[in-house]
Amino acid sequence: MSATPPTPPPLPSHVLGVPADDPAAADAGGADGAGVLDPSMTAPGSPPGLGVRWLGDARAQAVVWAPRAHGVEVVLDPEGEARVVPLAAGRRGYFAGTLTDVAPGTRYRYRLHAADGSSLDRADPASRFQPEGPLGPSAIDPWQDFAWTDAGFRAPPLHEQVVYELHVGTFTPAGTFDAVVDRLDHLVELGITTIELLPVWQFSGGRNWGYDGVLPFAVQDSYGGPEGLRRLVDAAHARGLAVWLDVVYNHVGPEGNHLDDFGPYLTEQRGTPWGPGLNTDAEDADAVRRFVVEHGIACVRELHLDGFRLDAVHGIVDTSAVHLLEEFTTAVKREGERLGKPVHVIAESDLCDPRLVRDVAAGGYGMDAQWADDFHHAVHVALTGERDGYYVDHDGLADLVPMLRDRYLHAGRYSEHRQRTVGRPGRDVPYDRFVVCVQNHDQVGNRMLGERLTALTDRAGLEVAAATLLTAPYVPMLWMGEEYAEPAPFQYFVSHTDLDLVEAVRTGRREEFATFAWQGEAPDPQSEETFTRSTLDLDLAHDGGAHQEMFALYRELIALRRALPVLHDPAGHDVDATLVPGAQAIGLHRSGPLGAVVIAINADDREVEVALAHAPGHWDERFSTAARHHGGVDPAGPPRQHASSATTSLVVPLAPRSVRVLVAGGTIERDDA
């Protein structure tokens, strides 16, 4: 084969989804005069250009950014007749062309020619489907042909959502999207509004958390590929469930990652703990940013996803005037508006920086919410007493006082764990711009043995955690299985084929646990047994015993949250928090236009009383964890008003490890809860 592919015919602008009269097309001719539109100038609202897009009538459109290639061809049916189609070179390293005599599912690779006459065959960086994994050929995905039935679905406002984080591979023994569909009624019965899927873009093998993905647009083949994900989203929408996707834009996984052969997608200058970071602001960064933004748009358009959780955005370093996070958020929300649906964007960040969730007009990035891990840490320390590793910064329920006031525990506060001052206050930011949990994949899976809270506290402690979470003013998120106290761990697992990489992962896991006092040996991440023992048994939720009782508690609490909108009303006042001296106990009082509520929490194993000085009047008990075990009567006795010379306080007695919820007269309740 020749080192330089033959010159293809000129391409009209409509091949790239831009009208022929678009003014961008007038300045889009390449230096070779071929007249190929520069895809970086694609008009807003036009179809995403990157990848191979099915056009119907046995045709497809191919667009790839490969500035390091001297020429690019598409090799169709690479394991068979290997028909070769040259692509035309455009400006700024783009290559494009129209493929004929193709069909949905046609497999292909890009052939990258170098100036020295050598060539490499690689999967499409924007492939939608890799039926043989990341090292195999790509396949044409006819996403336009899917028969959606969800035209009337709209996700609820963020403050009304209850999120359920789910790993597809271990949610069911089958580990597929279709198997998740079969258990959606479990989530509906529970009262969940939103599923958050751990990353599903293509990774090596069939066992992975998803954060080692290498082809963002391609949906994991072992889960069911893009068609399987569409079936899941459509079925979820039919049951009133929104679907978010966890996406990873801070790095790309190691095995099967060939982006460097195409162009400078990654840079060591933006190194992360997980490998090179994305090239967000250096030479050729525009095309990399476009790659990220188009992926988000494609998820909304082609997969009907309702939102995103962006992994570890503190690992996305960008000095551009418009941060990539703002650009991404603006683009996917605009696509949602075009389709008539809300799209939510959630950040995971340890920066404690309110700019993430402030509106763009106020100097922020316009994201809807961010994870607030300090809530988890506060509850975890209160219930377990652990104080090593990053828990050294935490005092238990006392952490909730600065969190509720400043929105961050570290709001310009020194972190002993990080050995520096972290964060700034964000008192103007509403509570519903924070997603909180008492368990998640990180906090469980990044323990050496992957123990859930189920293994770290008693039954009453689990009830305290659940009630604290689901009565909080934030957006609550459950980790799959916590709703019925799943006993199985969630451990770290991979299925790499590179033995050196496998050993590096094993070593890295051992080193990661050095700051914790955990005993024993870390499970082998490469072992299939590690993966298998992490699989849920959802049938326990109806076992007729303790697991079913826990499931009933979660159902009741989620129903209570829906019935009492004062708990999560964005227009409500800030929470007034009162600590019990010398105890892991706190009283939370919140009022607003919808009424007033008190949540009294005791994580200690002894009785305490919490006195709230600014809660006058009559209060009715609406919920009690202890009362559920004592015939509907809380054994600590009724709340009472205590008058002193200075003030009148509401005194709430609390049984060991219990939570009580009180409502003031006139508080609004929803009848449809």
C-alpha positions as CSV (number, residue, x, y, z in Angstrom):
1,M,0.0,0.0,0.0
2,S,1.3,3.5,-0.9
3,A,2.4,5.8,1.9
4,T,0.1,8.6,0.7
5,P,-3.5,7.7,0.1
6,P,-5.1,8.9,-3.2
7,T,-6.8,12.3,-3.2
8,P,-10.5,12.0,-2.8
9,P,-13.0,14.2,-4.5
10,P,-14.1,17.5,-2.9
11,L,-16.9,17.3,-0.3
12,P,-19.9,19.6,-0.1
13,S,-20.5,21.4,3.2
14,H,-23.8,19.5,3.9
15,V,-21.8,16.3,4.4
16,L,-20.7,17.7,7.7
17,G,-24.2,18.8,8.8
18,V,-23.8,22.5,7.9
19,P,-26.1,24.2,5.4
20,A,-24.4,25.1,2.1
21,D,-25.3,28.8,2.7
22,D,-23.8,28.8,6.2
23,P,-21.3,31.7,6.4
24,A,-18.8,29.5,8.1
25,A,-18.5,27.4,5.0
26,A,-17.1,30.4,3.0
27,D,-14.0,30.3,5.1
28,A,-13.8,26.6,5.5
29,G,-11.7,25.5,2.5
30,G,-8.5,23.7,3.3
31,A,-5.1,24.8,2.2
32,D,-5.2,22.3,-0.6
33,G,-8.2,24.0,-2.1
34,A,-10.4,20.9,-1.7
35,G,-13.2,23.0,-0.2
36,V,-13.7,20.6,2.8
37,L,-15.5,22.3,5.7
38,D,-13.5,22.7,8.8
39,P,-15.6,20.7,11.3
40,S,-14.5,23.0,14.2
41,M,-16.8,25.6,12.6
42,T,-19.9,23.4,12.7
43,A,-22.9,25.6,13.2
44,P,-24.8,25.4,16.6
45,G,-27.7,22.9,16.4
46,S,-26.1,20.8,13.6
47,P,-25.5,17.1,14.2
48,P,-22.3,16.2,16.0
49,G,-19.8,15.7,13.3
50,L,-17.1,13.5,14.9
51,G,-17.2,9.7,14.2
52,V,-19.0,7.8,11.5
53,R,-22.6,8.9,11.3
54,W,-25.2,6.8,9.6
55,L,-27.0,8.8,6.8
56,G,-29.3,6.1,5.5
57,D,-29.4,4.8,1.9
58,A,-26.2,2.8,2.4
59,R,-24.2,5.9,3.2
60,A,-22.4,7.3,6.2
61,Q,-20.4,10.4,7.0
62,A,-16.9,10.0,8.5
63,V,-15.1,12.8,10.4
64,V,-11.9,12.4,12.4
65,W,-9.4,14.8,13.9
66,A,-5.9,13.3,13.2
67,P,-3.4,16.2,12.9
68,R,-0.5,13.7,13.4
69,A,-1.5,11.7,10.4
70,H,-0.1,12.4,6.9
71,G,-3.2,10.9,5.5
72,V,-6.3,9.0,6.7
73,E,-8.3,6.2,5.2
74,V,-11.4,4.3,6.4
75,V,-10.9,0.5,6.2
76,L,-14.4,-1.0,5.9
77,D,-14.9,-4.6,6.9
78,P,-11.3,-4.8,8.1
79,E,-11.5,-8.6,8.9
80,G,-13.0,-9.3,5.5
81,E,-12.7,-7.6,2.1
82,A,-11.0,-4.6,3.8
83,R,-12.3,-2.0,1.3
84,V,-10.3,1.2,1.7
85,V,-11.9,4.7,1.4
86,P,-9.6,7.8,1.5
87,L,-10.7,10.8,3.5
88,A,-10.2,14.4,2.4
89,A,-7.9,16.6,4.5
90,G,-9.5,19.7,5.9
91,R,-8.1,22.5,8.0
92,R,-6.6,22.1,11.5
93,G,-6.0,18.4,11.2
94,Y,-9.6,17.2,10.3
95,F,-10.3,14.5,7.7
96,A,-13.7,13.8,6.3
97,G,-15.5,11.8,3.7
98,T,-18.7,10.0,2.7
99,L,-18.8,6.2,2.8
100,T,-21.0,4.3,0.4
101,D,-22.3,0.7,0.3
102,V,-22.3,0.5,4.1
103,A,-25.0,-0.6,6.5
104,P,-25.8,-0.3,10.2
105,G,-23.2,-2.4,12.1
106,T,-20.6,-2.2,9.3
107,R,-17.2,-2.5,11.0
108,Y,-14.4,-0.2,10.2
109,R,-11.0,1.2,11.3
110,Y,-9.1,4.3,10.6
111,R,-5.8,3.8,8.8
112,L,-3.4,6.5,9.8
113,H,-0.5,7.1,7.4
114,A,2.8,8.6,8.5
115,A,5.2,10.7,6.4
116,D,7.7,7.9,6.5
117,G,5.4,5.5,4.7
118,S,4.3,3.5,7.8
119,S,0.6,3.2,8.8
120,L,-1.5,2.2,11.8
121,D,-5.0,0.8,11.9
122,R,-7.0,2.2,14.9
123,A,-10.5,2.3,16.3
124,D,-12.4,5.5,15.8
125,P,-11.8,7.9,18.7
126,A,-15.5,8.9,18.4
127,S,-16.7,5.3,17.7
128,R,-20.2,4.7,19.1
129,F,-19.8,0.9,19.3
130,Q,-16.8,-1.5,19.7
131,P,-18.4,-4.9,19.4
132,E,-15.0,-6.6,20.1
133,G,-13.7,-4.2,22.7
134,P,-11.4,-1.2,22.4
135,L,-8.7,-3.1,20.4
136,G,-11.3,-4.3,17.8
137,P,-12.9,-2.6,14.9
138,S,-15.5,0.1,15.3
139,A,-19.1,-0.3,14.1
140,I,-21.6,2.1,12.5
141,D,-24.4,2.9,15.0
142,P,-27.7,3.8,13.4
143,W,-28.9,5.8,16.4
144,Q,-31.5,7.7,14.4
145,D,-33.4,4.5,13.8
146,F,-34.2,3.7,17.4
147,A,-38.0,3.7,18.2
148,W,-38.1,5.9,21.2
149,T,-41.4,6.0,23.3
150,D,-40.3,8.7,25.8
151,A,-41.5,11.9,24.1
152,G,-43.5,13.0,27.1
153,F,-40.9,12.4,29.8
154,R,-39.3,15.3,31.7
155,A,-37.1,14.9,34.7
156,P,-38.3,16.6,37.9
157,P,-36.6,19.7,39.3
158,L,-33.3,18.9,40.9
159,H,-34.5,19.6,44.5
160,E,-37.2,17.0,44.1
161,Q,-34.9,14.3,42.9
162,V,-33.7,11.2,44.8
163,V,-30.7,9.8,43.0
164,Y,-29.6,6.1,42.9
165,E,-26.0,5.4,41.9
166,L,-25.7,2.1,40.0
167,H,-22.9,0.0,38.5
168,V,-24.3,-1.9,35.6
169,G,-21.9,-4.8,35.8
170,T,-22.7,-5.7,39.5
171,F,-26.3,-4.5,39.9
172,T,-27.4,-7.9,38.6
173,P,-25.7,-11.2,38.0
174,A,-26.1,-10.8,34.3
175,G,-24.4,-7.4,34.4
176,T,-26.2,-5.8,31.4
177,F,-28.4,-2.9,30.6
178,D,-31.3,-5.3,29.8
179,A,-30.9,-6.9,33.2
180,V,-31.2,-3.4,34.8
181,V,-34.4,-2.9,32.9
182,D,-35.8,-6.1,34.5
183,R,-35.2,-4.6,38.0
184,L,-36.4,-1.0,37.4
185,D,-39.6,-1.7,39.3
186,H,-37.5,-2.2,42.4
187,L,-36.4,1.4,42.1
188,V,-39.9,2.7,41.3
189,E,-41.2,0.9,44.4
190,L,-38.4,2.5,46.5
191,G,-39.3,6.0,45.3
192,I,-36.2,6.8,43.3
193,T,-36.5,9.6,40.7
194,T,-33.0,9.3,39.0
195,I,-30.5,6.6,38.1
196,E,-26.9,7.6,38.0
197,L,-24.9,5.1,36.0
198,L,-21.2,4.6,36.7
199,P,-19.2,5.2,33.4
200,V,-20.2,3.0,30.6
201,W,-17.8,4.0,27.9
202,Q,-15.6,1.3,26.3
203,F,-13.0,-0.3,28.6
204,S,-10.8,-3.4,28.3
205,G,-12.4,-6.7,29.2
206,G,-15.7,-7.1,31.0
207,R,-14.9,-6.1,34.6
208,N,-14.2,-2.5,35.5
209,W,-15.7,0.3,37.5
210,G,-15.7,2.3,34.2
211,Y,-13.1,4.9,35.0
212,D,-10.5,3.1,32.8
213,G,-12.6,3.8,29.6
214,V,-10.7,4.7,26.5
215,L,-13.3,5.6,23.9
216,P,-15.9,8.0,25.4
217,F,-18.5,7.8,22.7
218,A,-18.5,4.0,22.6
219,V,-20.9,2.3,25.0
220,Q,-19.4,-0.8,26.7
221,D,-20.0,-3.8,24.5
222,S,-20.3,-6.3,27.4
223,Y,-23.2,-4.2,28.9
224,G,-25.1,-4.3,25.6
225,G,-23.7,-1.4,23.6
226,P,-25.5,1.7,22.6
227,E,-28.7,-0.1,21.7
228,G,-28.8,-1.7,25.1
229,L,-28.3,1.7,26.8
230,R,-31.1,3.2,24.7
231,R,-33.5,0.4,25.8
232,L,-32.6,1.1,29.4
233,V,-33.1,4.8,29.1
234,D,-36.4,4.4,27.2
235,A,-37.7,1.9,29.8
236,A,-36.6,4.1,32.7
237,H,-38.4,7.1,31.2
238,A,-41.5,5.0,30.8
239,R,-41.4,4.4,34.6
240,G,-40.8,8.0,35.4
241,L,-37.1,7.6,36.1
242,A,-34.4,10.0,34.8
243,V,-31.0,8.7,33.8
244,W,-27.7,10.4,34.4
245,L,-24.3,9.2,33.2
246,D,-21.0,9.5,35.1
247,V,-18.4,10.8,32.6
248,V,-14.6,11.0,32.9
249,Y,-13.0,14.0,31.2
250,N,-10.0,14.3,33.5
251,H,-8.0,11.4,32.0
252,V,-8.3,8.4,29.7
253,G,-7.7,4.8,30.7
254,P,-4.5,3.0,29.8
255,E,-5.4,-0.2,27.9
256,G,-6.5,0.4,24.3
257,N,-5.9,4.1,24.5
258,H,-4.5,5.1,21.1
259,L,-5.6,8.8,21.0
260,D,-2.0,9.9,20.9
261,D,-1.6,8.3,17.4
262,F,-4.3,10.7,16.2
263,G,-3.3,14.0,17.8
264,P,-2.5,15.7,21.1
265,Y,-5.6,14.8,23.0
266,L,-3.6,14.3,26.2
267,T,-0.8,16.1,27.8
268,E,1.7,15.2,30.6
269,Q,1.6,18.9,31.5
270,R,-1.9,18.2,32.9
271,G,-1.0,15.1,34.7
272,T,-3.4,13.5,37.1
273,P,-3.1,10.6,39.6
274,W,-4.7,8.4,37.0
275,G,-2.5,9.4,34.0
276,P,-2.1,12.2,31.5
277,G,-4.8,14.8,31.5
278,L,-6.8,16.2,28.6
279,N,-5.2,19.0,26.6
280,T,-7.7,21.7,27.5
281,D,-5.7,24.9,26.9
282,A,-2.5,24.2,25.0
283,E,-1.8,24.0,21.3
284,D,-4.6,22.3,19.4
285,A,-6.8,22.3,22.5
286,D,-9.8,23.6,20.5
287,A,-10.3,20.2,18.8
288,V,-9.9,18.4,22.1
289,R,-12.5,20.6,23.8
290,R,-14.8,20.0,20.8
291,F,-14.3,16.2,21.3
292,V,-15.5,16.5,24.9
293,V,-18.4,18.9,24.1
294,E,-19.6,16.8,21.2
295,H,-19.6,13.7,23.4
296,G,-22.0,15.4,25.9
297,I,-24.3,16.6,23.1
298,A,-24.3,13.1,21.6
299,C,-25.3,11.6,24.9
300,V,-28.3,13.9,25.1
301,R,-29.3,13.5,21.5
302,E,-28.5,9.9,20.6
303,L,-29.0,8.3,24.0
304,H,-31.7,10.6,25.5
305,L,-29.7,11.0,28.8
306,D,-31.0,13.5,31.3
307,G,-27.8,14.6,33.0
308,F,-24.2,14.0,33.8
309,R,-21.9,13.5,36.8
310,L,-18.5,14.8,35.9
311,D,-15.8,12.8,37.6
312,A,-13.1,14.6,39.7
313,V,-13.3,18.0,37.9
314,H,-10.4,19.2,40.1
315,G,-8.3,17.1,37.7
316,I,-9.5,19.2,34.7
317,V,-7.0,22.1,34.7
318,D,-7.9,24.8,32.3
319,T,-6.5,28.4,32.1
320,S,-8.8,29.4,29.2
321,A,-11.0,32.5,29.6
322,V,-14.0,30.1,29.2
323,H,-13.4,27.0,31.3
324,L,-14.2,23.7,29.6
325,L,-16.7,23.0,32.4
326,E,-18.7,26.1,31.5
327,E,-18.4,25.3,27.8
328,F,-19.6,21.7,28.3
329,T,-22.5,22.7,30.6
330,T,-23.7,25.5,28.3
331,A,-23.6,23.1,25.2
332,V,-25.5,20.2,26.8
333,K,-28.1,22.5,28.3
334,R,-28.6,24.2,25.0
335,E,-29.1,20.8,23.4
336,G,-31.6,19.9,26.1
337,E,-33.5,23.1,25.4
338,R,-33.5,22.3,21.7
339,L,-35.1,18.9,22.6
340,G,-37.5,20.5,25.1
341,K,-36.0,18.7,28.2
342,P,-33.9,19.8,31.2
343,V,-30.3,18.5,31.4
344,H,-28.6,18.5,34.7
345,V,-24.8,18.7,35.1
346,I,-23.2,17.6,38.4
347,A,-19.6,18.0,39.4
348,E,-17.4,15.9,41.6
349,S,-14.8,18.2,43.1
350,D,-12.7,18.5,46.2
351,L,-11.9,22.2,45.6
352,C,-14.8,23.5,47.8
353,D,-15.2,26.2,45.2
354,P,-18.7,27.8,44.7
355,R,-17.8,29.0,41.2
356,L,-18.6,25.5,39.9
357,V,-22.3,26.0,40.7
358,R,-22.8,29.7,40.5
359,D,-24.5,31.0,37.4
360,V,-22.3,32.2,34.5
361,A,-23.5,35.7,34.9
362,A,-22.2,35.6,38.5
363,G,-18.8,34.5,37.4
364,G,-19.5,30.8,37.8
365,Y,-19.5,27.8,35.4
366,G,-23.3,27.3,35.5
367,M,-23.3,23.7,36.7
368,D,-26.4,22.5,38.5
369,A,-24.8,20.9,41.6
370,Q,-21.7,19.3,43.0
371,W,-21.0,16.3,45.2
372,A,-20.4,17.3,48.9
373,D,-18.4,14.4,50.3
374,D,-18.0,16.1,53.6
375,F,-21.6,15.2,54.4
376,H,-20.7,11.5,54.0
377,H,-17.6,12.0,56.1
378,A,-19.5,13.7,58.9
379,V,-22.0,10.8,59.2
380,H,-19.4,8.2,58.7
381,V,-17.2,9.5,61.6
382,A,-20.2,9.9,63.8
383,L,-21.3,6.3,63.4
384,T,-17.9,4.5,63.1
385,G,-15.4,6.6,65.0
386,E,-12.9,6.3,62.2
387,R,-10.4,9.1,62.2
388,D,-7.5,8.0,60.0
389,G,-6.8,8.9,56.3
390,Y,-8.9,11.8,55.1
391,Y,-11.2,11.3,58.1
392,V,-8.6,13.1,60.2
393,D,-10.2,16.4,59.1
394,H,-13.7,15.4,60.5
395,D,-15.4,15.6,63.8
396,G,-18.7,13.9,63.0
397,L,-22.1,15.6,63.1
398,A,-20.4,18.8,64.3
399,D,-19.2,19.2,60.7
400,L,-22.8,19.9,59.6
401,V,-22.8,23.2,61.3
402,P,-20.2,24.9,59.1
403,M,-21.5,23.0,56.1
404,L,-25.0,24.3,56.5
405,R,-23.7,27.8,57.1
406,D,-20.9,28.1,54.6
407,R,-22.0,25.3,52.2
408,Y,-18.5,23.7,52.7
409,L,-16.7,22.3,55.7
410,H,-13.5,23.6,54.2
411,A,-14.5,27.2,53.4
412,G,-11.0,28.7,53.8
413,R,-10.2,26.2,56.5
414,Y,-6.9,24.3,57.0
415,S,-7.0,20.6,56.1
416,E,-4.7,18.4,58.2
417,H,-5.0,15.7,55.6
418,R,-4.1,17.9,52.6
419,Q,-1.7,20.1,54.6
420,R,-3.0,23.3,53.2
421,T,-6.0,25.7,53.4
422,V,-8.9,24.6,51.2
423,G,-12.1,26.2,49.8
424,R,-14.1,29.4,50.3
425,P,-17.6,30.1,51.6
426,G,-20.6,30.0,49.3
427,R,-23.5,31.2,51.5
428,D,-25.3,32.5,48.4
429,V,-25.5,29.0,46.9
430,P,-28.8,27.1,47.6
431,Y,-28.7,23.8,49.3
432,D,-30.1,22.0,46.3
433,R,-26.9,22.6,44.4
434,F,-25.2,19.9,46.5
435,V,-25.6,16.2,46.1
436,V,-24.9,14.2,49.3
437,C,-24.7,10.6,50.4
438,V,-23.9,8.2,53.2
439,Q,-22.4,5.6,50.8
440,N,-21.2,5.8,47.2
441,H,-18.9,3.8,45.0
442,D,-15.8,5.7,46.1
443,Q,-16.4,5.7,49.8
444,V,-17.2,1.9,49.8
445,G,-15.1,0.7,46.9
446,N,-12.0,2.6,47.9
447,R,-11.9,0.9,51.3
448,M,-9.3,-1.9,51.3
449,L,-12.0,-4.6,51.6
450,G,-14.8,-2.6,50.0
451,E,-17.0,-2.9,53.1
452,R,-20.4,-1.1,53.0
453,L,-21.7,0.8,56.0
454,T,-23.7,-2.4,56.7
455,A,-20.5,-4.0,58.0
456,L,-19.3,-0.9,59.9
457,T,-22.2,0.0,62.2
458,D,-25.3,-1.7,63.7
459,R,-28.9,-1.7,62.5
460,A,-29.7,1.5,64.5
461,G,-26.7,3.2,62.9
462,L,-27.9,2.4,59.4
463,E,-31.3,3.8,60.3
464,V,-29.6,7.1,61.6
465,A,-27.6,7.3,58.3
466,A,-30.7,6.8,56.2
467,A,-32.8,9.3,58.0
468,T,-30.1,11.9,58.2
469,L,-29.6,11.6,54.4
470,L,-33.2,11.6,53.3
471,T,-34.3,14.5,55.5
472,A,-31.3,16.7,54.5
473,P,-31.9,20.0,52.5
474,Y,-29.5,18.7,49.9
475,V,-30.1,16.4,46.9
476,P,-29.8,12.8,48.4
477,M,-28.1,10.0,46.6
478,L,-28.2,6.3,47.5
479,W,-25.5,3.8,46.5
480,M,-27.0,0.6,45.0
481,G,-28.0,-1.9,47.7
482,E,-27.9,0.4,50.7
483,E,-31.7,0.6,50.7
484,Y,-31.9,-3.0,52.0
485,A,-28.5,-3.2,53.8
486,E,-26.8,-5.3,51.1
487,P,-24.2,-7.4,52.8
488,A,-21.9,-7.9,49.8
489,P,-18.9,-5.6,49.5
490,F,-18.1,-3.4,46.5
491,Q,-14.5,-4.0,45.7
492,Y,-12.1,-2.6,43.1
493,F,-11.9,-4.9,40.0
494,V,-10.4,-4.8,36.5
495,S,-9.9,-7.2,33.6
496,H,-6.7,-5.9,31.9
497,T,-4.7,-8.1,29.5
498,D,-1.4,-6.3,30.0
499,L,0.4,-8.1,32.9
500,D,2.6,-5.2,33.7
501,L,-0.5,-3.0,34.0
502,V,-2.2,-5.5,36.2
503,E,0.8,-5.6,38.6
504,A,0.9,-1.8,38.6
505,V,-2.7,-1.7,39.6
506,R,-2.1,-4.1,42.4
507,T,0.8,-2.1,43.7
508,G,-1.1,1.2,43.4
509,R,-4.0,-0.2,45.5
510,R,-1.7,-1.3,48.3
511,E,0.0,2.1,48.4
512,E,-3.4,3.9,48.4
513,F,-4.3,2.4,51.8
514,A,-1.0,3.4,53.6
515,T,-2.7,6.3,55.5
516,F,-5.5,4.1,56.9
517,A,-5.3,1.6,59.7
518,W,-7.2,-1.1,57.9
519,Q,-6.0,-4.7,58.5
520,G,-5.7,-7.6,56.1
521,E,-4.8,-8.0,52.4
522,A,-6.4,-6.1,49.6
523,P,-8.4,-8.3,47.3
524,D,-6.8,-8.9,43.9
525,P,-8.4,-6.4,41.5
526,Q,-7.7,-8.8,38.5
527,S,-9.5,-11.7,40.1
528,E,-12.9,-12.6,38.8
529,E,-13.9,-13.6,42.3
530,T,-13.4,-9.9,43.4
531,F,-15.9,-8.9,40.8
532,T,-18.4,-11.7,41.5
533,R,-18.5,-11.1,45.3
534,S,-19.4,-7.5,44.6
535,T,-22.6,-8.4,42.8
536,L,-25.9,-7.4,44.5
537,D,-28.7,-9.8,45.6
538,L,-31.7,-7.5,45.0
539,D,-34.1,-10.3,46.2
540,L,-32.9,-9.6,49.7
541,A,-35.2,-6.5,49.7
542,H,-38.1,-8.9,50.0
543,D,-36.6,-11.6,52.2
544,G,-39.2,-11.2,54.9
545,G,-36.6,-10.3,57.4
546,A,-34.1,-7.5,58.3
547,H,-33.3,-6.6,54.8
548,Q,-37.0,-6.1,53.9
549,E,-37.4,-4.0,57.0
550,M,-34.6,-1.7,56.0
551,F,-36.1,-1.5,52.5
552,A,-39.4,-0.4,54.1
553,L,-37.6,2.2,56.1
554,Y,-36.0,3.7,53.0
555,R,-39.4,3.7,51.3
556,E,-41.0,5.4,54.2
557,L,-38.3,8.1,54.4
558,I,-38.4,8.8,50.6
559,A,-42.2,9.1,50.9
560,L,-41.8,11.5,53.8
561,R,-39.3,13.6,51.8
562,R,-41.9,13.9,49.1
563,A,-44.7,14.6,51.5
564,L,-42.9,17.4,53.3
565,P,-41.5,19.7,50.6
566,V,-40.2,22.0,53.4
567,L,-37.4,19.6,53.8
568,H,-35.9,20.5,50.4
569,D,-37.6,23.8,49.5
570,P,-35.1,26.0,47.6
571,A,-36.9,29.0,49.0
572,G,-36.5,27.9,52.6
573,H,-34.3,29.7,55.1
574,D,-30.9,28.4,56.1
575,V,-30.9,25.6,58.6
576,D,-30.4,26.5,62.2
577,A,-28.1,23.8,63.7
578,T,-27.8,23.1,67.5
579,L,-25.2,20.7,68.8
580,V,-25.5,18.6,72.0
581,P,-22.3,19.2,73.9
582,G,-20.1,16.1,74.3
583,A,-22.3,14.0,72.1
584,Q,-22.6,13.0,68.4
585,A,-26.0,14.6,68.3
586,I,-27.5,17.6,66.6
587,G,-30.8,19.4,66.1
588,L,-31.7,21.0,62.7
589,H,-34.4,23.5,62.4
590,R,-35.6,24.9,59.0
591,S,-38.5,27.2,58.2
592,G,-39.8,28.8,55.1
593,P,-42.9,29.6,53.1
594,L,-44.0,25.9,53.2
595,G,-43.8,25.6,57.0
596,A,-41.2,24.5,59.5
597,V,-39.4,21.2,60.4
598,V,-37.1,20.0,63.1
599,I,-34.8,17.0,62.5
600,A,-33.2,15.7,65.7
601,I,-30.3,13.3,65.2
602,N,-28.5,11.1,67.8
603,A,-25.6,9.0,66.6
604,D,-24.5,8.1,70.1
605,D,-25.3,4.9,71.9
606,R,-26.9,6.7,74.9
607,E,-29.9,8.9,75.4
608,V,-29.5,12.7,74.9
609,E,-31.7,15.8,74.6
610,V,-31.3,18.5,72.1
611,A,-32.7,22.0,72.9
612,L,-33.5,24.3,70.0
613,A,-33.8,27.9,71.1
614,H,-35.7,29.3,68.1
615,A,-38.4,26.8,67.6
616,P,-41.5,28.1,69.6
617,G,-45.0,26.8,69.3
618,H,-46.6,23.4,68.9
619,W,-44.8,20.6,67.1
620,D,-46.1,17.3,65.9
621,E,-44.0,14.2,65.5
622,R,-44.0,13.1,61.9
623,F,-41.4,10.3,62.0
624,S,-39.2,8.5,64.5
625,T,-36.7,5.7,63.9
626,A,-37.0,4.4,67.5
627,A,-40.8,4.5,67.4
628,R,-40.8,2.0,64.5
629,H,-39.4,-0.6,66.9
630,H,-41.7,0.3,69.9
631,G,-45.2,0.1,68.7
632,G,-45.2,3.6,67.1
633,V,-44.2,5.4,70.4
634,D,-40.7,6.8,70.8
635,P,-39.3,5.4,74.0
636,A,-37.4,8.7,74.8
637,G,-40.7,10.4,75.5
638,P,-42.5,13.4,73.8
639,P,-40.8,16.7,72.9
640,R,-41.6,19.6,75.2
641,Q,-41.2,23.3,75.5
642,H,-38.8,24.5,78.2
643,A,-39.1,28.1,79.4
644,S,-36.2,30.0,81.0
645,S,-35.7,33.6,82.0
646,A,-34.0,34.2,78.6
647,T,-36.0,32.2,76.1
648,T,-38.2,29.2,75.4
649,S,-36.6,26.2,73.9
650,L,-38.0,23.1,72.1
651,V,-36.4,20.1,73.9
652,V,-36.4,16.9,71.9
653,P,-35.3,13.7,73.8
654,L,-33.6,11.1,71.7
655,A,-33.2,7.4,72.3
656,P,-29.7,5.9,71.5
657,R,-29.0,6.1,67.8
658,S,-32.2,7.5,66.6
659,V,-33.7,10.3,64.5
660,R,-37.0,12.2,65.0
661,V,-38.7,14.5,62.6
662,L,-41.2,17.1,63.9
663,V,-43.3,19.6,62.0
664,A,-44.9,22.8,63.1
665,G,-48.6,23.5,62.7
666,G,-49.6,24.7,59.3
667,T,-46.7,23.0,57.5
668,I,-47.7,22.0,54.0
669,E,-47.9,18.3,53.1
670,R,-48.3,16.9,49.6
671,D,-51.3,14.5,49.3
672,D,-49.7,12.6,46.3
673,A,-46.7,11.4,48.2
